[in-house]
Amino acid sequence: MVCPLLLWPLGHGMKENLMGALCCRRNALTLLLGASTALLVGCGKTDSASLASANAAEGDTAAAKPTMIVYRDPNCGCCGAWADQAMAAGYPVKIEIREDMGTVKTGLNVRADLASCHTVTVAGYVLEGHVPFDHIAKLLAEKPKDIIGLAVPGMPRGSPGMEMPDGSKDEFDVIGFDKNGPVRVFTA
């Protein structure tokens, strides 16, 4: 199978490039897992029960984090940077390129005063904008009932996906919100 990422310079768009990158990462992980398994079996340091246990543990780790669906505008680069960081943090990520982000936000009860560039759904919650991953981990661990999601309104410099070359940062709050709007500052 030829990796679609290699075809990108021939005129394919951002969506194909992202799919290619995911394909390459998946292929690399599969190759790494296969090589590790072959090494363990080849060295005679494991038996099939140990190997099954190791594979089950790996499956548990992969299943421990829920899939994020990232809705983003096709013209926004920082959304892709945030999604890359989500994948690096161990979240499975599905990217939905949408021209109608206003409709997406309205449908998920994200008010205009909370809006940012991308909107994410994960485990029944909504994430709006450049929400830090320690806040997401706390949200998913505690499962608060008084909010439907977290938002970082606007696009503050230094937030995940908005890192600046000079290291500059804006102060920002992570806001817990319900369908009627902001509820409280959500700390990690």
C-alpha positions in Angstrom: 0.0 0.0 0.0 1.4 3.4 -0.9 1.1 6.0 1.8 -1.2 8.8 0.6 1.0 11.4 2.3 3.6 10.8 -0.5 1.0 11.9 -3.1 0.3 15.2 -1.4 2.7 17.4 -3.4 1.0 16.3 -6.5 -2.0 18.5 -5.7 -4.0 16.7 -3.0 -5.6 18.9 -0.3 -5.3 19.2 3.5 -7.8 16.4 4.1 -5.8 13.9 2.0 -2.6 15.1 3.7 -4.1 14.5 7.2 -5.4 11.1 6.1 -1.9 10.3 4.8 -0.3 11.3 8.0 -2.7 9.2 10.0 -2.0 6.3 7.6 1.7 6.6 8.1 1.5 6.8 11.9 -0.8 3.8 11.9 1.6 1.9 9.7 4.6 2.9 11.8 2.8 1.8 15.0 1.8 -1.5 13.4 5.4 -2.1 12.2 6.8 -1.2 15.6 4.3 -3.6 17.4 5.2 -6.4 14.9 8.9 -5.9 15.3 8.6 -5.8 19.1 6.5 -9.0 19.1 9.0 -10.7 16.8 11.9 -9.7 19.0 10.2 -11.1 22.1 9.2 -14.3 20.5 12.6 -14.7 18.7 14.5 -14.3 21.9 12.4 -16.9 23.7 11.7 -14.6 26.6 8.0 -14.9 26.3 5.3 -17.4 25.9 1.9 -17.1 24.2 0.2 -16.3 27.5 2.6 -13.5 28.3 2.2 -12.2 24.8 -1.6 -12.3 25.0 -1.4 -10.5 28.3 0.9 -7.8 26.9 -1.4 -7.3 23.9 -4.4 -7.1 26.2 -2.7 -4.5 28.3 -1.8 -2.5 25.1 -5.4 -2.7 24.0 -6.5 -1.5 27.5 -4.2 1.5 27.2 -5.4 2.4 23.7 -9.1 2.0 24.9 -8.5 4.1 28.0 -8.8 7.4 26.1 -12.0 8.1 24.1 -12.1 9.2 20.5 -12.2 12.9 19.8 -14.1 14.2 16.9 -12.5 17.6 15.9 -14.7 19.8 13.7 -12.6 22.4 12.0 -12.7 25.0 9.2 -10.6 23.9 6.2 -8.6 27.1 6.3 -7.4 27.0 9.9 -3.9 25.7 10.7 -4.0 26.0 14.5 -6.9 23.5 14.6 -4.6 20.9 13.0 -1.8 21.7 15.5 -4.2 21.2 18.4 -5.4 17.9 16.9 -1.8 16.7 16.5 -1.2 17.4 20.2 -4.3 15.5 21.1 -3.0 12.5 19.1 0.4 12.9 20.8 -1.4 12.8 24.2 -2.9 9.4 23.2 -6.3 10.4 22.1 -7.7 8.8 18.9 -8.7 11.7 16.7 -11.2 11.9 13.8 -11.1 15.2 11.9 -14.2 16.6 10.3 -13.5 19.4 7.8 -16.6 21.7 7.9 -17.5 24.9 6.0 -20.4 25.4 8.4 -18.7 25.8 11.8 -21.4 28.2 13.0 -24.0 25.5 12.5 -21.8 22.9 14.3 -21.3 25.2 17.3 -25.0 26.1 17.5 -25.9 22.4 17.3 -23.6 21.6 20.2 -24.8 24.6 22.4 -21.6 26.6 22.1 -22.6 30.3 22.4 -20.8 33.0 20.5 -19.2 34.4 23.6 -17.4 31.1 24.1 -16.5 30.5 20.5 -13.0 29.7 19.1 -11.9 28.1 15.9 -12.5 24.4 16.4 -15.1 22.4 18.3 -14.5 18.9 19.6 -16.8 16.2 21.0 -15.4 13.6 23.3 -17.1 11.1 25.7 -20.4 13.1 25.6 -18.7 16.5 26.3 -17.9 19.5 24.0 -14.6 21.2 23.9 -14.4 24.6 22.3 -11.1 25.9 21.1 -7.6 25.4 22.5 -8.5 23.6 25.7 -5.4 22.3 27.6 -5.1 18.5 27.9 -4.7 18.5 31.7 -8.1 20.1 31.9 -9.6 17.5 29.5 -8.1 14.7 31.5 -9.7 16.1 34.7 -13.1 16.6 32.9 -13.1 13.0 31.7 -12.0 11.6 35.1 -14.5 13.6 37.2 -17.4 13.6 34.7 -19.1 16.7 36.2 -22.8 16.9 35.8 -23.2 20.7 35.9 -21.4 21.3 32.6 -21.6 20.0 29.0 -18.1 21.1 28.1 -15.1 23.3 28.3 -14.2 26.4 26.3 -11.1 28.6 25.8 -12.8 31.5 24.0 -10.9 33.2 21.2 -7.4 32.0 20.3 -5.0 32.9 23.1 -1.3 32.9 22.3 0.5 30.1 24.1 -2.6 27.8 24.4 -2.2 24.3 22.9 -1.9 24.7 19.2 -1.3 28.4 19.5 2.3 28.3 20.7 4.4 31.3 19.5 8.0 31.1 18.2 9.0 33.7 20.8 7.3 31.8 23.6 4.8 34.6 24.3 1.6 33.7 26.1 -1.7 35.3 26.8 -3.4 34.6 30.1 -6.7 32.7 29.6 -9.3 30.8 31.6 -10.8 27.5 30.8 -14.6 27.9 31.1 -17.0 25.1 32.1 -20.3 25.7 30.3 -23.8 24.3 30.0 -26.4 24.8 27.3 -27.2 28.3 28.6 -23.6 29.6 28.7 -20.6 29.9 31.1 -21.0 28.2 34.5 -17.6 28.5 36.1 -13.8 28.6 35.6 -12.6 25.0 35.3 -9.2 24.5 36.9 -7.0 21.5 36.4 
